[in-house]
Amino acid sequence: MVPEYLHPDGGILLFAKAPRLGEVKTRLIPALGEAGATALYQRLLERLVNNLSEDQVAPIELWCAPDTGHPRLQRFHSEFDIPLHQQQGEDLGARMACAAAQALQRRAYIVLIGVDCPALTAEIMDQALQSLRRGSDAVLIPAEDGGYVLLGLRRTAECLFQGISWGGERVAEATRQCLDELGWQWEELPVLWDLDRPEDLPRLQELGLDSNGVDLKYKTATINRLGRLG
């Protein structure tokens, strides 16, 4: 059965790393350890894909680094029929530029997202895609740390992806400046937060998750069930 998407002409480009031990969520390793940080990343990625697939916001493409071969990434293709693409480029900007250029040959409009913002819901992505469908050239959702958690596009331009210090505090500001200089019609949605540092972990409780990314309702139900069995 073909999914009935809210935005069949749109696309969600999800950038994800292979969840290899010690290579994801590295700034959380002091608090969680390598295994804990990797497990958290996997849970957040799976939660995001599950939610987007269930709500059928728009077709999803998974852009993978360093390649598409990791079993966890392959599972998204086998279970959800999500196409996998290998990221290409020397830095994040080049990789996003490449993905955006390719996707806009297939889609009327797209949003580029990562796994770092667990507060980025399907409803918020629907808002961004609605703005693009209404005719905005771009949509930006900034992050509290000065980056951004979503960039939506109907077309692309070099200044969006070049000459920017990725991971710095002025990524969103540089993107705003580029959009203004281009003279594009664009919209900015409310700021969200990234999960990057140990001090961010308690904020997961706002989303019903513990610091390991486990759903608190599921965790409580499991504890209660084990208690009854005991």
C-alpha positions as CSV (number, residue, x, y, z in Angstrom):
1,M,0.0,0.0,0.0
2,V,1.4,3.4,-1.0
3,P,1.5,5.8,2.0
4,E,-0.8,8.9,1.8
5,Y,1.6,11.6,2.8
6,L,0.6,15.1,4.0
7,H,3.2,16.5,1.6
8,P,3.6,14.0,-1.3
9,D,5.6,16.5,-3.3
10,G,7.9,17.3,-0.4
11,G,10.8,15.4,1.1
12,I,12.5,14.9,4.5
13,L,16.3,14.5,4.2
14,L,17.5,13.0,7.5
15,F,21.2,13.1,8.0
16,A,22.5,10.3,10.2
17,K,25.8,8.7,11.2
18,A,26.3,4.9,11.5
19,P,25.9,4.3,15.3
20,R,29.4,3.0,15.8
21,L,30.8,2.9,19.3
22,G,32.7,6.0,20.3
23,E,31.8,7.9,17.0
24,V,28.4,9.4,17.8
25,K,27.3,11.8,20.5
26,T,30.9,12.1,21.6
27,R,30.3,15.1,23.8
28,L,28.0,12.9,25.9
29,I,30.6,10.2,26.5
30,P,31.8,11.8,29.8
31,A,28.3,11.4,31.2
32,L,27.1,8.2,29.5
33,G,30.2,6.3,28.4
34,E,30.8,5.2,24.8
35,A,28.2,2.5,24.9
36,G,25.6,4.7,26.6
37,A,26.1,7.6,24.1
38,T,25.8,5.2,21.2
39,A,22.7,3.6,22.6
40,L,21.1,7.0,23.1
41,Y,21.9,8.0,19.6
42,Q,20.3,4.8,18.2
43,R,17.2,5.3,20.3
44,L,16.8,9.0,19.2
45,L,17.3,8.0,15.5
46,E,14.8,5.1,15.8
47,R,12.3,7.3,17.6
48,L,12.5,10.0,14.9
49,V,12.1,7.6,12.0
50,N,9.2,5.8,13.7
51,N,7.4,9.0,14.4
52,L,7.9,10.4,10.9
53,S,6.9,7.1,9.3
54,E,3.8,6.8,11.5
55,D,2.6,10.3,10.8
56,Q,3.4,10.1,7.1
57,V,4.4,13.8,6.9
58,A,6.5,13.4,3.7
59,P,8.7,10.8,2.0
60,I,11.9,10.3,4.0
61,E,15.4,9.9,2.6
62,L,18.2,8.8,4.9
63,W,21.6,10.4,4.2
64,C,24.2,8.2,5.8
65,A,27.8,8.7,7.0
66,P,30.3,7.3,6.4
67,D,28.2,4.9,4.2
68,T,25.0,3.0,4.0
69,G,26.3,-0.4,5.1
70,H,25.6,-0.3,8.9
71,P,23.0,-2.9,9.9
72,R,21.0,-0.3,11.9
73,L,20.7,1.9,8.9
74,Q,19.9,-1.0,6.5
75,R,17.1,-1.9,8.8
76,F,15.3,1.4,8.1
77,H,15.4,0.5,4.4
78,S,14.1,-3.1,4.9
79,E,11.4,-2.2,7.5
80,F,10.2,1.3,6.3
81,D,11.3,1.2,2.6
82,I,13.3,4.4,3.2
83,P,16.0,5.0,0.5
84,L,19.5,5.2,1.8
85,H,22.1,7.6,0.3
86,Q,25.8,8.1,1.2
87,Q,26.7,11.6,2.2
88,Q,29.3,13.1,-0.1
89,G,31.5,16.1,0.6
90,E,34.4,17.4,2.7
91,D,32.4,19.1,5.4
92,L,28.8,19.3,6.6
93,G,28.0,22.2,4.3
94,A,29.2,20.3,1.2
95,R,27.3,17.2,2.2
96,M,24.1,19.1,2.7
97,A,24.5,21.0,-0.6
98,C,25.0,17.7,-2.5
99,A,22.0,16.1,-0.9
100,A,19.8,19.1,-1.4
101,A,20.7,19.5,-5.1
102,Q,19.9,15.9,-5.7
103,A,16.7,15.8,-3.8
104,L,15.3,19.0,-5.4
105,Q,15.5,17.2,-8.7
106,R,12.9,14.7,-7.3
107,R,11.0,16.9,-4.9
108,A,9.3,20.3,-5.1
109,Y,10.5,21.2,-1.7
110,I,12.6,19.6,1.1
111,V,13.6,19.9,4.7
112,L,17.1,18.9,6.0
113,I,17.3,17.7,9.5
114,G,19.6,15.7,11.8
115,V,19.2,13.6,14.9
116,D,20.4,16.2,17.5
117,C,17.0,17.7,18.3
118,P,14.6,15.3,20.0
119,A,12.1,18.2,20.4
120,L,11.7,18.4,16.6
121,T,8.3,16.7,16.1
122,A,6.3,15.6,13.0
123,E,3.9,18.5,13.7
124,I,6.7,21.1,13.6
125,M,8.1,19.6,10.4
126,D,4.6,19.7,8.9
127,Q,4.5,23.5,9.7
128,A,7.8,24.0,7.9
129,L,6.7,22.0,4.9
130,Q,3.4,23.9,4.8
131,S,5.4,27.2,4.6
132,L,7.3,25.8,1.6
133,R,4.1,24.6,0.0
134,R,2.6,28.0,0.3
135,G,5.5,29.5,-1.6
136,S,8.3,30.3,0.8
137,D,11.8,29.8,-0.7
138,A,13.2,28.7,2.6
139,V,12.3,27.9,6.2
140,L,14.7,28.0,9.2
141,I,14.4,26.6,12.7
142,P,17.3,27.9,14.8
143,A,18.8,26.1,17.7
144,E,19.5,27.7,21.1
145,D,23.3,27.2,20.6
146,G,23.4,29.3,17.4
147,G,23.0,26.6,14.9
148,Y,19.9,25.3,13.3
149,V,17.8,22.1,13.6
150,L,16.0,22.4,10.3
151,L,16.5,24.1,6.9
152,G,13.7,23.9,4.4
153,L,14.3,24.8,0.8
154,R,12.5,25.1,-2.6
155,R,15.8,25.9,-4.3
156,T,19.4,26.1,-3.2
157,A,22.3,28.6,-3.3
158,E,26.0,28.3,-2.6
159,C,26.1,30.8,0.3
160,L,23.8,28.5,2.3
161,F,26.5,25.9,2.5
162,Q,29.9,27.6,2.0
163,G,32.0,29.9,4.2
164,I,30.1,28.8,7.4
165,S,31.9,27.6,10.5
166,W,29.8,24.5,11.1
167,G,29.3,23.7,14.8
168,G,29.9,27.4,15.7
169,E,27.6,29.9,17.3
170,R,26.8,31.9,14.2
171,V,25.5,29.2,11.8
172,A,21.9,30.4,12.0
173,E,22.9,34.0,11.7
174,A,25.1,33.4,8.7
175,T,22.2,31.5,7.1
176,R,19.8,34.4,7.8
177,Q,22.3,36.8,6.2
178,C,22.6,34.6,3.1
179,L,18.8,34.3,2.7
180,D,18.4,38.1,3.0
181,E,21.1,38.8,0.5
182,L,19.5,36.4,-1.9
183,G,16.3,38.3,-1.6
184,W,14.3,35.1,-1.0
185,Q,11.0,34.9,0.7
186,W,11.7,32.9,3.9
187,E,10.2,32.1,7.3
188,E,11.7,31.4,10.7
189,L,9.9,29.2,13.1
190,P,10.5,29.2,16.9
191,V,13.9,28.2,18.3
192,L,14.4,24.6,19.6
193,W,17.2,22.9,21.5
194,D,19.9,20.4,20.5
195,L,21.0,17.5,22.7
196,D,24.8,18.0,22.6
197,R,26.1,18.3,26.1
198,P,25.7,16.4,29.4
199,E,23.8,19.4,30.9
200,D,21.2,18.9,28.1
201,L,20.3,15.4,29.2
202,P,17.7,16.4,32.0
203,R,15.7,18.1,29.3
204,L,14.8,14.7,27.8
205,Q,12.3,14.4,30.7
206,E,10.3,17.2,29.0
207,L,9.7,14.8,26.2
208,G,8.8,11.8,28.4
209,L,12.3,10.2,28.0
210,D,15.0,9.4,30.6
211,S,18.6,10.4,30.2
212,N,19.2,7.2,28.1
213,G,16.5,8.0,25.7
214,V,14.1,5.4,27.0
215,D,10.4,6.2,27.0
216,L,9.4,6.8,30.7
217,K,5.9,5.3,30.2
218,Y,7.4,2.1,28.8
219,K,10.0,2.0,31.5
220,T,7.4,2.5,34.3
221,A,5.2,-0.2,32.8
222,T,8.1,-2.6,32.5
223,I,9.1,-2.0,36.1
224,N,5.5,-2.5,37.3
225,R,5.2,-5.7,35.2
226,L,8.4,-7.1,36.6
227,G,7.2,-6.2,40.1
228,R,4.0,-8.2,39.6
229,L,6.0,-11.1,38.3
230,G,8.2,-10.9,41.4
